[in-house]
Amino acid sequence: MLIAVASKDGVEINQHFGHAERFLIYEVDGDSVKLVDERKVERYCSFDPDHPLRTHTLAATAHALEGVRAVVCSMMGEAPKIELDKLGVEPFVVEGEIRKVLVDLAKVL
């Protein structure tokens, strides 16, 4: 199964969904975790007080994540969760070492 991860360093799950400019895509099969893709996206949270959340950017990010079973990040707001749910992609908010978290997560998916 494919799982998308928001990570600043490619080692830990340590990035907020809205701050990600890329998602690392891992193929997880049992204890095997393999990086297979990197999907670049536009940052959803813009820090613009007049336009803090941009729906067009959220839709584009969700579309870029089509085909994954789950998205894992350190934080995620309600709007992204709703958008991912429309695609049948499960959101998970957790921090930790990518490989360990994905192996554990695959056991419950």
Phi and psi in radians as a Rosetta constraint file:
Dihedral C 1 N 2 CA 2 C 2 CIRCULARHARMONIC -1.728 0.35
Dihedral N 2 CA 2 C 2 N 3 CIRCULARHARMONIC 2.326 0.35
Dihedral C 2 N 3 CA 3 C 3 CIRCULARHARMONIC -2.280 0.35
Dihedral N 3 CA 3 C 3 N 4 CIRCULARHARMONIC 2.282 0.35
Dihedral C 3 N 4 CA 4 C 4 CIRCULARHARMONIC -1.632 0.35
Dihedral N 4 CA 4 C 4 N 5 CIRCULARHARMONIC 2.460 0.35
Dihedral C 4 N 5 CA 5 C 5 CIRCULARHARMONIC -2.260 0.35
Dihedral N 5 CA 5 C 5 N 6 CIRCULARHARMONIC 2.354 0.35
Dihedral C 5 N 6 CA 6 C 6 CIRCULARHARMONIC -1.672 0.35
Dihedral N 6 CA 6 C 6 N 7 CIRCULARHARMONIC 2.013 0.35
Dihedral C 6 N 7 CA 7 C 7 CIRCULARHARMONIC -2.536 0.35
Dihedral N 7 CA 7 C 7 N 8 CIRCULARHARMONIC 2.407 0.35
Dihedral C 7 N 8 CA 8 C 8 CIRCULARHARMONIC -1.374 0.35
Dihedral N 8 CA 8 C 8 N 9 CIRCULARHARMONIC -0.515 0.35
Dihedral C 8 N 9 CA 9 C 9 CIRCULARHARMONIC -2.142 0.35
Dihedral N 9 CA 9 C 9 N 10 CIRCULARHARMONIC -0.064 0.35
Dihedral C 9 N 10 CA 10 C 10 CIRCULARHARMONIC 1.342 0.35
Dihedral N 10 CA 10 C 10 N 11 CIRCULARHARMONIC 0.117 0.35
Dihedral C 10 N 11 CA 11 C 11 CIRCULARHARMONIC -2.058 0.35
Dihedral N 11 CA 11 C 11 N 12 CIRCULARHARMONIC -0.803 0.35
Dihedral C 11 N 12 CA 12 C 12 CIRCULARHARMONIC -1.943 0.35
Dihedral N 12 CA 12 C 12 N 13 CIRCULARHARMONIC 2.639 0.35
Dihedral C 12 N 13 CA 13 C 13 CIRCULARHARMONIC -1.468 0.35
Dihedral N 13 CA 13 C 13 N 14 CIRCULARHARMONIC 1.843 0.35
Dihedral C 13 N 14 CA 14 C 14 CIRCULARHARMONIC -2.607 0.35
Dihedral N 14 CA 14 C 14 N 15 CIRCULARHARMONIC 0.484 0.35
Dihedral C 14 N 15 CA 15 C 15 CIRCULARHARMONIC -2.356 0.35
Dihedral N 15 CA 15 C 15 N 16 CIRCULARHARMONIC 2.458 0.35
Dihedral C 15 N 16 CA 16 C 16 CIRCULARHARMONIC -1.236 0.35
Dihedral N 16 CA 16 C 16 N 17 CIRCULARHARMONIC 2.433 0.35
Dihedral C 16 N 17 CA 17 C 17 CIRCULARHARMONIC -0.870 0.35
Dihedral N 17 CA 17 C 17 N 18 CIRCULARHARMONIC -0.833 0.35
Dihedral C 17 N 18 CA 18 C 18 CIRCULARHARMONIC -1.249 0.35
Dihedral N 18 CA 18 C 18 N 19 CIRCULARHARMONIC -0.229 0.35
Dihedral C 18 N 19 CA 19 C 19 CIRCULARHARMONIC -1.719 0.35
Dihedral N 19 CA 19 C 19 N 20 CIRCULARHARMONIC -0.159 0.35
Dihedral C 19 N 20 CA 20 C 20 CIRCULARHARMONIC -1.237 0.35
Dihedral N 20 CA 20 C 20 N 21 CIRCULARHARMONIC 2.386 0.35
Dihedral C 20 N 21 CA 21 C 21 CIRCULARHARMONIC -1.924 0.35
Dihedral N 21 CA 21 C 21 N 22 CIRCULARHARMONIC 0.016 0.35
Dihedral C 21 N 22 CA 22 C 22 CIRCULARHARMONIC -2.788 0.35
Dihedral N 22 CA 22 C 22 N 23 CIRCULARHARMONIC 2.693 0.35
Dihedral C 22 N 23 CA 23 C 23 CIRCULARHARMONIC -2.166 0.35
Dihedral N 23 CA 23 C 23 N 24 CIRCULARHARMONIC 2.308 0.35
Dihedral C 23 N 24 CA 24 C 24 CIRCULARHARMONIC -1.505 0.35
Dihedral N 24 CA 24 C 24 N 25 CIRCULARHARMONIC 2.290 0.35
Dihedral C 24 N 25 CA 25 C 25 CIRCULARHARMONIC -1.882 0.35
Dihedral N 25 CA 25 C 25 N 26 CIRCULARHARMONIC 2.114 0.35
Dihedral C 25 N 26 CA 26 C 26 CIRCULARHARMONIC -1.967 0.35
Dihedral N 26 CA 26 C 26 N 27 CIRCULARHARMONIC 2.469 0.35
Dihedral C 26 N 27 CA 27 C 27 CIRCULARHARMONIC -1.692 0.35
Dihedral N 27 CA 27 C 27 N 28 CIRCULARHARMONIC 2.157 0.35
Dihedral C 27 N 28 CA 28 C 28 CIRCULARHARMONIC -2.056 0.35
Dihedral N 28 CA 28 C 28 N 29 CIRCULARHARMONIC 2.196 0.35
Dihedral C 28 N 29 CA 29 C 29 CIRCULARHARMONIC -2.457 0.35
Dihedral N 29 CA 29 C 29 N 30 CIRCULARHARMONIC 1.773 0.35
Dihedral C 29 N 30 CA 30 C 30 CIRCULARHARMONIC 1.132 0.35
Dihedral N 30 CA 30 C 30 N 31 CIRCULARHARMONIC -2.129 0.35
Dihedral C 30 N 31 CA 31 C 31 CIRCULARHARMONIC -1.596 0.35
Dihedral N 31 CA 31 C 31 N 32 CIRCULARHARMONIC 0.016 0.35
Dihedral C 31 N 32 CA 32 C 32 CIRCULARHARMONIC -1.588 0.35
Dihedral N 32 CA 32 C 32 N 33 CIRCULARHARMONIC 2.189 0.35
Dihedral C 32 N 33 CA 33 C 33 CIRCULARHARMONIC -2.229 0.35
Dihedral N 33 CA 33 C 33 N 34 CIRCULARHARMONIC 2.042 0.35
Dihedral C 33 N 34 CA 34 C 34 CIRCULARHARMONIC -2.255 0.35
Dihedral N 34 CA 34 C 34 N 35 CIRCULARHARMONIC 2.208 0.35
Dihedral C 34 N 35 CA 35 C 35 CIRCULARHARMONIC -1.232 0.35
Dihedral N 35 CA 35 C 35 N 36 CIRCULARHARMONIC 2.140 0.35
Dihedral C 35 N 36 CA 36 C 36 CIRCULARHARMONIC -2.092 0.35
Dihedral N 36 CA 36 C 36 N 37 CIRCULARHARMONIC -0.244 0.35
Dihedral C 36 N 37 CA 37 C 37 CIRCULARHARMONIC -2.854 0.35
Dihedral N 37 CA 37 C 37 N 38 CIRCULARHARMONIC 2.811 0.35
Dihedral C 37 N 38 CA 38 C 38 CIRCULARHARMONIC -2.353 0.35
Dihedral N 38 CA 38 C 38 N 39 CIRCULARHARMONIC 2.119 0.35
Dihedral C 38 N 39 CA 39 C 39 CIRCULARHARMONIC -1.935 0.35
Dihedral N 39 CA 39 C 39 N 40 CIRCULARHARMONIC 2.019 0.35
Dihedral C 39 N 40 CA 40 C 40 CIRCULARHARMONIC -1.404 0.35
Dihedral N 40 CA 40 C 40 N 41 CIRCULARHARMONIC 2.458 0.35
Dihedral C 40 N 41 CA 41 C 41 CIRCULARHARMONIC -2.415 0.35
Dihedral N 41 CA 41 C 41 N 42 CIRCULARHARMONIC 2.834 0.35
Dihedral C 41 N 42 CA 42 C 42 CIRCULARHARMONIC -1.454 0.35
Dihedral N 42 CA 42 C 42 N 43 CIRCULARHARMONIC 2.411 0.35
Dihedral C 42 N 43 CA 43 C 43 CIRCULARHARMONIC -1.004 0.35
Dihedral N 43 CA 43 C 43 N 44 CIRCULARHARMONIC 2.231 0.35
Dihedral C 43 N 44 CA 44 C 44 CIRCULARHARMONIC -1.312 0.35
Dihedral N 44 CA 44 C 44 N 45 CIRCULARHARMONIC -0.795 0.35
Dihedral C 44 N 45 CA 45 C 45 CIRCULARHARMONIC -1.504 0.35
Dihedral N 45 CA 45 C 45 N 46 CIRCULARHARMONIC 2.075 0.35
Dihedral C 45 N 46 CA 46 C 46 CIRCULARHARMONIC -1.744 0.35
Dihedral N 46 CA 46 C 46 N 47 CIRCULARHARMONIC -0.160 0.35
Dihedral C 46 N 47 CA 47 C 47 CIRCULARHARMONIC 1.089 0.35
Dihedral N 47 CA 47 C 47 N 48 CIRCULARHARMONIC 0.362 0.35
Dihedral C 47 N 48 CA 48 C 48 CIRCULARHARMONIC -1.648 0.35
Dihedral N 48 CA 48 C 48 N 49 CIRCULARHARMONIC 1.981 0.35
Dihedral C 48 N 49 CA 49 C 49 CIRCULARHARMONIC -1.081 0.35
Dihedral N 49 CA 49 C 49 N 50 CIRCULARHARMONIC -0.429 0.35
Dihedral C 49 N 50 CA 50 C 50 CIRCULARHARMONIC -1.447 0.35
Dihedral N 50 CA 50 C 50 N 51 CIRCULARHARMONIC -0.443 0.35
Dihedral C 50 N 51 CA 51 C 51 CIRCULARHARMONIC -2.475 0.35
Dihedral N 51 CA 51 C 51 N 52 CIRCULARHARMONIC 1.144 0.35
Dihedral C 51 N 52 CA 52 C 52 CIRCULARHARMONIC -1.184 0.35
Dihedral N 52 CA 52 C 52 N 53 CIRCULARHARMONIC -0.566 0.35
Dihedral C 52 N 53 CA 53 C 53 CIRCULARHARMONIC -2.160 0.35
Dihedral N 53 CA 53 C 53 N 54 CIRCULARHARMONIC 2.188 0.35
Dihedral C 53 N 54 CA 54 C 54 CIRCULARHARMONIC -1.935 0.35
Dihedral N 54 CA 54 C 54 N 55 CIRCULARHARMONIC 1.900 0.35
Dihedral C 54 N 55 CA 55 C 55 CIRCULARHARMONIC -1.096 0.35
Dihedral N 55 CA 55 C 55 N 56 CIRCULARHARMONIC -0.616 0.35
Dihedral C 55 N 56 CA 56 C 56 CIRCULARHARMONIC -1.130 0.35
Dihedral N 56 CA 56 C 56 N 57 CIRCULARHARMONIC -0.635 0.35
Dihedral C 56 N 57 CA 57 C 57 CIRCULARHARMONIC -1.216 0.35
Dihedral N 57 CA 57 C 57 N 58 CIRCULARHARMONIC -0.719 0.35
Dihedral C 57 N 58 CA 58 C 58 CIRCULARHARMONIC -1.055 0.35
Dihedral N 58 CA 58 C 58 N 59 CIRCULARHARMONIC -0.797 0.35
Dihedral C 58 N 59 CA 59 C 59 CIRCULARHARMONIC -1.075 0.35
Dihedral N 59 CA 59 C 59 N 60 CIRCULARHARMONIC -0.726 0.35
Dihedral C 59 N 60 CA 60 C 60 CIRCULARHARMONIC -1.150 0.35
Dihedral N 60 CA 60 C 60 N 61 CIRCULARHARMONIC -0.692 0.35
Dihedral C 60 N 61 CA 61 C 61 CIRCULARHARMONIC -1.128 0.35
Dihedral N 61 CA 61 C 61 N 62 CIRCULARHARMONIC -0.805 0.35
Dihedral C 61 N 62 CA 62 C 62 CIRCULARHARMONIC -1.039 0.35
Dihedral N 62 CA 62 C 62 N 63 CIRCULARHARMONIC -0.749 0.35
Dihedral C 62 N 63 CA 63 C 63 CIRCULARHARMONIC -1.074 0.35
Dihedral N 63 CA 63 C 63 N 64 CIRCULARHARMONIC -0.702 0.35
Dihedral C 63 N 64 CA 64 C 64 CIRCULARHARMONIC -1.109 0.35
Dihedral N 64 CA 64 C 64 N 65 CIRCULARHARMONIC -0.391 0.35
Dihedral C 64 N 65 CA 65 C 65 CIRCULARHARMONIC -1.685 0.35
Dihedral N 65 CA 65 C 65 N 66 CIRCULARHARMONIC 0.068 0.35
Dihedral C 65 N 66 CA 66 C 66 CIRCULARHARMONIC -1.002 0.35
Dihedral N 66 CA 66 C 66 N 67 CIRCULARHARMONIC 2.496 0.35
Dihedral C 66 N 67 CA 67 C 67 CIRCULARHARMONIC 1.689 0.35
Dihedral N 67 CA 67 C 67 N 68 CIRCULARHARMONIC -0.211 0.35
Dihedral C 67 N 68 CA 68 C 68 CIRCULARHARMONIC -1.608 0.35
Dihedral N 68 CA 68 C 68 N 69 CIRCULARHARMONIC 2.680 0.35
Dihedral C 68 N 69 CA 69 C 69 CIRCULARHARMONIC -1.451 0.35
Dihedral N 69 CA 69 C 69 N 70 CIRCULARHARMONIC -0.558 0.35
Dihedral C 69 N 70 CA 70 C 70 CIRCULARHARMONIC -2.672 0.35
Dihedral N 70 CA 70 C 70 N 71 CIRCULARHARMONIC 2.769 0.35
Dihedral C 70 N 71 CA 71 C 71 CIRCULARHARMONIC -2.142 0.35
Dihedral N 71 CA 71 C 71 N 72 CIRCULARHARMONIC 2.291 0.35
Dihedral C 71 N 72 CA 72 C 72 CIRCULARHARMONIC -2.103 0.35
Dihedral N 72 CA 72 C 72 N 73 CIRCULARHARMONIC 2.244 0.35
Dihedral C 72 N 73 CA 73 C 73 CIRCULARHARMONIC -2.647 0.35
Dihedral N 73 CA 73 C 73 N 74 CIRCULARHARMONIC 2.998 0.35
Dihedral C 73 N 74 CA 74 C 74 CIRCULARHARMONIC -1.417 0.35
Dihedral N 74 CA 74 C 74 N 75 CIRCULARHARMONIC -0.428 0.35
Dihedral C 74 N 75 CA 75 C 75 CIRCULARHARMONIC -2.696 0.35
Dihedral N 75 CA 75 C 75 N 76 CIRCULARHARMONIC 2.667 0.35
Dihedral C 75 N 76 CA 76 C 76 CIRCULARHARMONIC -2.756 0.35
Dihedral N 76 CA 76 C 76 N 77 CIRCULARHARMONIC 2.340 0.35
Dihedral C 76 N 77 CA 77 C 77 CIRCULARHARMONIC -1.396 0.35
Dihedral N 77 CA 77 C 77 N 78 CIRCULARHARMONIC 3.059 0.35
Dihedral C 77 N 78 CA 78 C 78 CIRCULARHARMONIC -1.205 0.35
Dihedral N 78 CA 78 C 78 N 79 CIRCULARHARMONIC -0.682 0.35
Dihedral C 78 N 79 CA 79 C 79 CIRCULARHARMONIC -1.049 0.35
Dihedral N 79 CA 79 C 79 N 80 CIRCULARHARMONIC -0.821 0.35
Dihedral C 79 N 80 CA 80 C 80 CIRCULARHARMONIC -1.082 0.35
Dihedral N 80 CA 80 C 80 N 81 CIRCULARHARMONIC -0.682 0.35
Dihedral C 80 N 81 CA 81 C 81 CIRCULARHARMONIC -1.037 0.35
Dihedral N 81 CA 81 C 81 N 82 CIRCULARHARMONIC -0.753 0.35
Dihedral C 81 N 82 CA 82 C 82 CIRCULARHARMONIC -1.124 0.35
Dihedral N 82 CA 82 C 82 N 83 CIRCULARHARMONIC -0.772 0.35
Dihedral C 82 N 83 CA 83 C 83 CIRCULARHARMONIC -1.121 0.35
Dihedral N 83 CA 83 C 83 N 84 CIRCULARHARMONIC -0.726 0.35
Dihedral C 83 N 84 CA 84 C 84 CIRCULARHARMONIC -1.182 0.35
Dihedral N 84 CA 84 C 84 N 85 CIRCULARHARMONIC -0.666 0.35
Dihedral C 84 N 85 CA 85 C 85 CIRCULARHARMONIC -1.035 0.35
Dihedral N 85 CA 85 C 85 N 86 CIRCULARHARMONIC -0.654 0.35
Dihedral C 85 N 86 CA 86 C 86 CIRCULARHARMONIC -1.034 0.35
Dihedral N 86 CA 86 C 86 N 87 CIRCULARHARMONIC -0.519 0.35
Dihedral C 86 N 87 CA 87 C 87 CIRCULARHARMONIC -1.608 0.35
Dihedral N 87 CA 87 C 87 N 88 CIRCULARHARMONIC -0.054 0.35
Dihedral C 87 N 88 CA 88 C 88 CIRCULARHARMONIC 1.349 0.35
Dihedral N 88 CA 88 C 88 N 89 CIRCULARHARMONIC 0.406 0.35
Dihedral C 88 N 89 CA 89 C 89 CIRCULARHARMONIC -1.790 0.35
Dihedral N 89 CA 89 C 89 N 90 CIRCULARHARMONIC 2.198 0.35
Dihedral C 89 N 90 CA 90 C 90 CIRCULARHARMONIC -1.497 0.35
Dihedral N 90 CA 90 C 90 N 91 CIRCULARHARMONIC 2.236 0.35
Dihedral C 90 N 91 CA 91 C 91 CIRCULARHARMONIC -1.565 0.35
Dihedral N 91 CA 91 C 91 N 92 CIRCULARHARMONIC 2.434 0.35
Dihedral C 91 N 92 CA 92 C 92 CIRCULARHARMONIC -2.311 0.35
Dihedral N 92 CA 92 C 92 N 93 CIRCULARHARMONIC 2.297 0.35
Dihedral C 92 N 93 CA 93 C 93 CIRCULARHARMONIC -1.903 0.35
Dihedral N 93 CA 93 C 93 N 94 CIRCULARHARMONIC 1.957 0.35
Dihedral C 93 N 94 CA 94 C 94 CIRCULARHARMONIC -2.785 0.35
Dihedral N 94 CA 94 C 94 N 95 CIRCULARHARMONIC 2.685 0.35
Dihedral C 94 N 95 CA 95 C 95 CIRCULARHARMONIC -2.099 0.35
Dihedral N 95 CA 95 C 95 N 96 CIRCULARHARMONIC 2.683 0.35
Dihedral C 95 N 96 CA 96 C 96 CIRCULARHARMONIC 2.564 0.35
Dihedral N 96 CA 96 C 96 N 97 CIRCULARHARMONIC -3.099 0.35
Dihedral C 96 N 97 CA 97 C 97 CIRCULARHARMONIC -1.210 0.35
Dihedral N 97 CA 97 C 97 N 98 CIRCULARHARMONIC 2.254 0.35
Dihedral C 97 N 98 CA 98 C 98 CIRCULARHARMONIC -0.938 0.35
Dihedral N 98 CA 98 C 98 N 99 CIRCULARHARMONIC -0.963 0.35
Dihedral C 98 N 99 CA 99 C 99 CIRCULARHARMONIC -1.040 0.35
Dihedral N 99 CA 99 C 99 N 100 CIRCULARHARMONIC -0.782 0.35
Dihedral C 99 N 100 CA 100 C 100 CIRCULARHARMONIC -1.125 0.35
Dihedral N 100 CA 100 C 100 N 101 CIRCULARHARMONIC -0.805 0.35
Dihedral C 100 N 101 CA 101 C 101 CIRCULARHARMONIC -1.080 0.35
Dihedral N 101 CA 101 C 101 N 102 CIRCULARHARMONIC -0.754 0.35
Dihedral C 101 N 102 CA 102 C 102 CIRCULARHARMONIC -1.182 0.35
Dihedral N 102 CA 102 C 102 N 103 CIRCULARHARMONIC -0.655 0.35
Dihedral C 102 N 103 CA 103 C 103 CIRCULARHARMONIC -1.092 0.35
Dihedral N 103 CA 103 C 103 N 104 CIRCULARHARMONIC -0.789 0.35
Dihedral C 103 N 104 CA 104 C 104 CIRCULARHARMONIC -1.128 0.35
Dihedral N 104 CA 104 C 104 N 105 CIRCULARHARMONIC -0.736 0.35
Dihedral C 104 N 105 CA 105 C 105 CIRCULARHARMONIC -1.127 0.35
Dihedral N 105 CA 105 C 105 N 106 CIRCULARHARMONIC -0.695 0.35
Dihedral C 105 N 106 CA 106 C 106 CIRCULARHARMONIC -1.073 0.35
Dihedral N 106 CA 106 C 106 N 107 CIRCULARHARMONIC -0.463 0.35
Dihedral C 106 N 107 CA 107 C 107 CIRCULARHARMONIC -1.207 0.35
Dihedral N 107 CA 107 C 107 N 108 CIRCULARHARMONIC -0.419 0.35
Dihedral C 107 N 108 CA 108 C 108 CIRCULARHARMONIC -1.834 0.35
Dihedral N 108 CA 108 C 108 N 109 CIRCULARHARMONIC -0.121 0.35
